[in-house]
């Protein structure tokens, strides 16, 4: 039912001095949902698994995303262009970190009683995650795009691996090193699961 019409019904009941009926109607049709506060943090390995599963596609926009370690390599090579700021201050960080940097979002927000597990995790951009916040896709008028296929788009993982193999100095950067180890572990896990099918 249209939410505005729910309120219209409540107002009608209130005009008829049926306050108890208002309470019952509101609790049944438009209840208060407590906002659970729960810290959510994913390991880079868990994130890589989801990014690979979703084919580096933003599930809310359908846009292609990039592997995070590759974006950091661009910052290492071109610091005056692909600027990075550790607190992600919008005025000091290149928009690539918001547009193309993948992250995980809870499709059904945890604050709305969504599960905190892989079945409820989807890949999105940082800007998509920020815009969605604790809203549902229905409330935003968004749709969930299909998972991408790695054979069509791999987030430039291949380039990341080739660049780090060609220039081992990249791995002296702790951030790049952590993402590479997580990626290789996730790829191995994915291969093992395919072999077990």
N, C-alpha and C positions, 0 to 999 in steps of 0.2 A: 504494500500500500504506500502511496505517496506520503512522505513524512509530514508535509505541510497539512495534508488532509487529516492525519492523525491528530495534530494539534487543533484543527478545526473541530474534530469530534470531542476532544477534551474541553474546549471552550463551550461547546453546546451543552455538554453535561454540567459544566460549572454554572452556566446560566440557568439551568434547571435545578440548581441547588443539589446536585448529585456528586458531591465531592468524593465520597467513597468509591463511586463508580469510576470517577476520573482516575483515582489511584490504581484501581484494578486494571482499567483500560491501558493506562500508561505503562504499568509494570508488565503487562502482557504483550503490548505492541511496540513499545519504545522504551525499554528498561534502561536504567543506569548501568553502565558497565565500568567496573572499577579499573583504573589504570595500574596494572601491576608494574612495579619497577623491578627489573631484573637485569643484571649486567650480562651483556651478550658480547662474547669475544670469540673469534675464530682463529685457529692457527693458519699460517700461510698454506700449509699442506691441505687443510680442509677447504680453504678458499680455492686453491688450485684444482681440487677435485670437482668443485661446483662449476668453476669457469670452464674446465674441460668438458664436463657433462653438458653444459649449456652452449658449448661451441663459441664462447666469447661473444655472445649476443646479449644485449640488454633486453631482458624479457619484458620490460615495460614500453620500450620504444622500437625494438627490432633493430637498433643500430649496432654496428660492429664495435667491439671494444678491444683494447690492447693489453698485452701481458704487462703487469706492473713493473717488473724488472727491466723491460725494454724502455719504458718511459723514463726510468731512472738513468739508464745508459744515455738517453738523449740529453738529460740534464747534465750528466758528467761531461759529455762531449760539447754541448752547446749551452753552458750555464747562463749566458746572457739572453738566450732566446727562451729555452724551456726552464724558466726559473722555478725553483722549489722553495717553499717555506715550511718548516717543520710543523707549524700549527695551522697550515692551510689558510693563511690570511689571504682573502680574495684579492686584495690590492697588491700582493707580493708574490703570487704564484701564477704560473701559466695556466690558462684555461684548460689545457690538455688534461690536467689532473682532475678536473671536474667532468669534462666531456667524455674522455676515453678511458679513464682509470676505472677498472671494474671493482665492485665490492659485492657483498652479500646482503640481501634484504630478506626479511621474513614476509612471505607472501601474505599470510594472515598475521598481522602484527602480534607480537607477544603481549602487548598491552591490551589486545583484544582477545586474549586467550589462545593465540596461535602457538603451535608447538615450536620448541627450539631444537629442531633437528633437520637433517638434510632434505627430508620430504617437504619441508616448508621453506627451504632456502632457495632463492633465485638470484641469478646474476643481474646486476644493474650497474649503471654508472654512479659515480658519487653524486652527481647533480640529481639523478633520478631518485636515489636513496633519500637525499635531502628533501626533495619535493614531496615524496610519498609520506615520509615521516611515519606517523601511526595511523594513517588513513587506510582504508581498504581500496582496492582498485575500483570497486563498484561506486564508492563515495566520490572518487575522483573522476569517474567516467573513463577509466583506463581499461585496456584489455591486456591479457597475458599472451605474449607472443610465444610461438613454438620455440623449442630449443634449436640452436643452430647445429650444423654438422661440421665437425672439425676438418673434414676434407674440403669444405667450402671456405671456411675461415677459421684460423687457429690462433687469432690474437697476435700474430707474428711471433709465436713461440719459436718457430724454426729459426727466424732471424736472431732472436735473443740467444738461442743456444749456439748458433754459428758465431755470433759476435763474441760471446764469452769464451768460446773455444779458441777463436783466433787471437783474442787479446785477454789473457788470464789476469791482467791487471784490473779488469772490471770487477773481478771477484774479491779484490782487496776492499771494495766497498761492502760493508756488512749487509746493507739492504739488498744489494744485487745478489750477494752470496746466499742469503737466507731464501730469497725467492727462487734461485736456481735449485737449491737443495730440495725445497718444497715441490717444485715443478717435477724434478726427476723422480721423486718418491711417488707423486700422484700419477705420473705416466706409467711407472712400473706397476702400481696398483691397478690401473686401468687395463694394462696388458694381462696381468694375472687373472683379472675378472673375465676378460674375453676368452682366455685359454680355458677357464673353468666352465664356460657355457656349453 
